[in-house]
Amino acid sequence: MGTKTITILDEAYEALAREKRKGESFSKTILKLTARRGRLADSFGKWDMTESEWKKIDKELKRAWKGFGKK
């Protein structure tokens, strides 16, 4: 297993350090964080929903986006 040296911003380092647990390596933390989040595209087609469920979700999303940014 090889190693790589990367350059990151101080802000990125601080964010990573906040996620790191005591006794955990930064490599382990990075692997943990990236494993947690799959690609959104990997989820496409995984949820069997009825047409009425889709319409309800679509309606709510449109309503939410319409109100986004309004005070």
C-alpha positions in Angstrom: 0.0 0.0 0.0 1.6 3.3 -1.1 1.2 6.8 0.2 0.5 10.1 -1.5 1.1 13.7 -0.3 -1.7 16.2 -1.1 -2.0 19.9 -0.5 -5.3 21.2 1.0 -6.4 24.5 2.2 -6.2 25.2 6.0 -10.0 25.4 6.0 -10.2 21.9 4.5 -7.7 20.5 7.0 -9.7 22.0 9.9 -12.9 20.5 8.6 -11.2 17.1 8.2 -9.7 17.4 11.7 -13.1 18.0 13.2 -14.4 14.7 11.6 -11.4 12.7 12.8 -11.9 10.6 15.9 -9.3 10.2 18.6 -6.7 7.6 17.5 -8.0 7.6 13.9 -5.7 8.4 11.0 -6.5 11.1 8.5 -6.5 8.3 5.8 -9.1 6.4 7.8 -11.2 9.5 8.3 -11.1 10.3 4.5 -12.1 6.7 3.7 -15.0 6.8 6.2 -16.3 10.1 4.9 -16.1 9.1 1.3 -17.7 5.7 1.9 -20.6 7.3 3.6 -21.7 9.2 0.6 -22.3 7.4 -2.6 -22.8 9.1 -5.9 -26.4 10.3 -6.4 -26.4 8.7 -9.8 -25.9 5.3 -8.1 -29.3 5.6 -6.5 -31.2 6.2 -9.7 -33.9 3.6 -10.2 -33.5 2.1 -6.8 -36.9 3.3 -5.4 -40.0 1.8 -6.8 -42.7 4.3 -6.4 -46.2 4.7 -7.7 -47.2 7.5 -10.1 -49.1 9.2 -7.3 -46.1 9.1 -5.0 -43.9 10.7 -7.7 -46.5 13.4 -8.3 -46.7 14.2 -4.6 -42.9 14.4 -4.3 -42.6 16.5 -7.5 -45.3 18.9 -6.2 -43.6 19.3 -2.9 -40.2 19.9 -4.5 -41.6 22.5 -6.8 -43.3 24.3 -3.9 -40.1 24.2 -1.8 -38.0 25.6 -4.7 -40.5 28.3 -5.4 -40.3 29.5 -1.8 -36.5 29.1 -1.7 -34.8 32.4 -0.8 -37.9 34.2 0.1 -38.0 35.8 3.5 
